[in-house]
Amino acid sequence: MATPTTTTGWILRVGSYAGIAGALLGLVGNLLHPPTPIGDPEGVARTIAGSRLWVPDHLAIVLGLILMLGGLVAITHTIPDGLPAALARLGSVAAVAGITIGLLLVTLDGLAAKGIAEAWTTAPAADQAAALQLVLAEETINFALAALFNILFAGVSFILYGLAVAWSHTYPRWLGWTVVLAGAGSILAGLIQATAGEPTTITRILTIIFPTVITLWLVEMNILVLRKTPALERAITQHPHPEVSG
């Protein structure tokens, strides 16, 4: 692949490679996340405290979320005009807000929860009930943040990007509609969890299916961005507001 000659070219290439790496990290991290039992507070605390994978898995997800933003920025730069461009830019704003919430969520769930759960396992018998309540309180905060993350980042952001892609005439329309459906499913999962106040069997299934679709979508989209980058750079050189055909 030729060396970029414009700022936009560098953004497209660096952002796309970051997006692919971040999406794959997020996908693996989500699939490997140790499951915690539903309706068993002591089981939750014991799972978190005893898991060697808990902290590295969450750190991988943190890095994945940061890198995924680069991929979304790259996509935004390939949709230059009209309503699709406006939707992509609105999607990027929602993504920044959603990723901020996600970083708080994953840091609390990955680092704070681990320390609190380990403190419960070593607490004197007289203090274990209070220590377990701290674990549950922290988990309740995580559940609320997770619901918002699903609604805003996995939901609103990718619905906006999906509509932008579907209506842009730059990419296959089916790619856009696929992630719109995944975003709608993520909002549904977030609303169910927000209403229940905790994960349920259905939300756990939904938050495996739809994030998997979203991360694979981002990988495919960033591969397409890399393929379009040379043509887009040539168009930028010739026209201030290029249109790149798909």
C-alpha positions in Angstrom: 0.0 0.0 0.0 1.4 3.4 -1.0 2.5 5.9 1.7 -0.2 8.5 2.5 0.4 11.9 1.0 -2.4 13.8 2.8 -3.5 14.3 6.4 -6.8 12.5 5.5 -4.8 9.6 4.1 -3.0 9.2 7.3 -6.2 9.4 9.3 -7.8 6.7 7.2 -4.9 4.3 7.4 -4.0 4.8 11.1 -7.6 4.9 12.1 -8.6 1.8 10.1 -5.7 -0.3 11.5 -6.6 0.9 15.0 -10.2 0.1 14.4 -9.5 -3.4 13.2 -7.2 -4.1 16.1 -9.6 -2.6 18.6 -12.6 -4.4 17.3 -10.8 -7.8 17.5 -9.6 -7.0 21.0 -13.1 -6.0 22.1 -14.6 -9.1 20.4 -12.2 -11.5 22.2 -12.5 -9.6 25.5 -16.3 -9.8 25.4 -16.3 -13.5 24.5 -13.7 -14.4 27.2 -15.3 -12.3 29.9 -15.7 -14.7 32.9 -19.4 -15.3 33.5 -20.8 -14.5 36.9 -23.8 -16.4 38.3 -27.2 -14.7 38.4 -29.0 -14.4 41.7 -26.0 -15.6 43.7 -24.1 -12.7 45.4 -21.5 -14.9 47.0 -21.0 -16.7 43.7 -20.4 -13.4 42.0 -17.9 -12.2 44.5 -16.1 -15.6 44.5 -16.0 -15.7 40.7 -14.5 -12.2 40.5 -12.0 -12.8 43.3 -10.8 -16.2 42.0 -10.5 -15.3 38.3 -7.0 -14.7 37.0 -8.4 -13.6 33.7 -10.6 -10.8 35.2 -8.1 -7.9 35.1 -6.3 -8.7 31.9 -9.6 -9.3 30.1 -10.9 -5.9 31.1 -7.7 -4.2 30.3 -7.9 -5.7 26.8 -11.5 -4.3 26.4 -10.3 -0.9 27.6 -7.6 -0.8 24.9 -10.1 -2.2 22.4 -12.6 0.6 23.0 -9.9 3.3 22.6 -8.7 1.8 19.3 -12.3 1.3 18.0 -12.8 5.1 18.1 -10.0 5.5 15.6 -11.8 3.1 13.2 -15.0 5.1 13.6 -13.2 8.4 12.9 -11.7 6.8 9.7 -15.2 5.8 8.5 -16.5 9.3 9.2 -13.8 10.8 6.9 -15.0 8.7 4.0 -18.6 10.1 4.1 -18.0 13.7 3.1 -21.4 15.3 2.2 -25.1 15.5 2.8 -27.3 13.8 5.4 -25.0 10.7 5.6 -22.1 12.9 6.6 -24.2 14.6 9.2 -25.3 11.2 10.6 -21.7 10.0 10.7 -20.5 13.1 12.6 -23.4 12.8 15.1 -22.5 9.1 15.4 -18.9 10.1 16.2 -20.1 12.4 19.0 -22.3 9.6 20.5 -19.3 7.2 20.2 -17.0 9.5 22.2 -19.7 9.9 24.9 -20.4 6.1 24.8 -16.7 5.1 24.9 -16.2 7.4 27.9 -18.9 5.6 29.8 -17.5 2.3 28.6 -14.0 3.1 29.9 -15.5 4.0 33.3 -17.6 0.9 33.4 -14.8 -1.5 32.4 -12.3 0.1 34.7 -14.7 -0.2 37.7 -15.7 -3.7 36.7 -12.2 -4.9 36.0 -10.1 -3.2 38.7 -12.3 -1.9 41.5 -14.6 -5.0 41.6 -11.6 -7.3 41.7 -10.1 -5.5 44.8 -13.5 -5.4 46.6 -14.2 -9.0 45.9 -10.8 -10.1 47.1 -11.3 -8.0 50.3 -14.5 -10.0 50.9 -12.7 -13.3 50.7 -10.2 -12.3 53.3 -12.5 -10.4 55.6 -13.2 -11.7 59.2 -16.4 -13.6 59.5 -18.0 -10.8 61.4 -17.3 -8.4 58.5 -18.1 -10.6 55.5 -21.7 -9.5 55.3 -20.7 -5.9 55.1 -17.9 -6.7 52.6 -20.4 -8.6 50.4 -22.7 -5.6 50.4 -19.8 -3.5 49.0 -19.4 -6.0 46.2 -23.1 -5.9 45.4 -23.2 -2.1 45.6 -20.3 -1.9 43.1 -21.9 -4.4 40.8 -25.2 -2.4 40.9 -23.3 0.7 39.7 -21.7 -1.5 36.9 -25.1 -2.8 35.8 -26.4 0.8 35.5 -23.3 1.9 33.5 -23.5 -1.2 31.3 -27.1 -0.4 30.4 -26.2 3.1 29.4 -23.2 1.9 27.5 -25.4 -0.5 25.5 -27.9 2.1 24.7 -25.5 5.0 23.8 -22.4 3.4 22.3 -23.5 0.0 21.0 -27.0 1.4 20.2 -27.2 5.0 19.2 -23.7 5.3 17.8 -23.9 2.4 15.5 -27.5 3.1 14.4 -26.3 6.5 13.3 -23.2 5.1 11.5 -25.4 2.4 10.0 -27.8 4.9 8.5 -24.9 7.0 7.3 -23.3 4.0 5.5 -26.7 2.7 4.1 -27.5 6.1 2.6 -24.0 7.2 1.5 -23.7 5.3 -1.8 -20.1 4.7 -0.8 -20.5 1.2 0.8 -22.9 -1.7 0.3 -26.3 -0.8 1.7 -26.7 -4.1 3.5 -23.6 -3.3 5.7 -25.4 -0.2 7.0 -28.7 -1.9 7.7 -26.9 -4.9 9.4 -25.4 -2.6 12.0 -28.6 -0.6 12.4 -30.3 -3.8 13.5 -27.4 -4.7 15.8 -27.6 -1.2 17.3 -31.4 -1.5 17.8 -30.8 -4.9 19.5 -28.2 -3.3 21.8 -30.6 -0.6 22.9 -33.2 -3.4 23.6 -30.6 -5.2 25.8 -29.7 -1.9 27.6 -33.4 -1.1 28.3 -34.1 -4.6 29.6 -31.1 -4.4 31.9 -32.0 -0.9 33.1 -35.5 -2.1 33.9 -34.4 -5.2 35.7 -31.5 -3.5 37.5 -29.2 -6.5 36.8 -28.2 -8.8 34.0 -30.7 -11.4 32.9 -30.3 -14.5 30.8 -31.7 -12.7 27.8 -29.5 -9.6 28.2 -26.4 -11.9 28.5 -27.4 -13.6 25.2 -28.1 -10.2 23.5 -24.8 -8.7 24.7 -22.9 -11.5 23.1 -24.7 -11.6 19.8 -25.0 -7.8 19.0 -21.5 -6.7 20.2 -20.1 -9.6 18.1 -22.0 -8.3 15.0 -20.8 -4.7 15.7 -17.1 -5.6 16.1 -17.1 -7.8 13.0 -18.9 -4.9 11.1 -16.2 -2.5 12.2 -13.5 -4.9 11.0 -15.1 -5.2 7.6 -15.8 -1.5 7.3 -12.2 -0.6 8.1 -10.9 -3.1 5.6 -13.1 -1.3 3.0 -11.8 2.1 4.1 -8.2 0.9 3.6 -9.2 -0.2 0.0 -10.8 3.1 -0.7 -8.0 5.3 0.7 -5.9 5.7 -2.5 -8.9 6.8 -4.5 -10.1 9.1 -1.8 -6.6 10.7 -1.6 -6.6 11.3 -5.4 -10.1 12.8 -5.1 -9.0 15.2 -2.3 -6.1 16.4 -4.5 -8.4 17.2 -7.4 -11.6 18.4 -5.5 -12.1 20.1 -2.1 -15.3 18.0 -1.5 -14.7 14.6 -3.1 -17.4 12.0 -3.7 -16.0 8.5 -3.6 -18.0 5.9 -5.4 -18.3 2.4 -3.9 
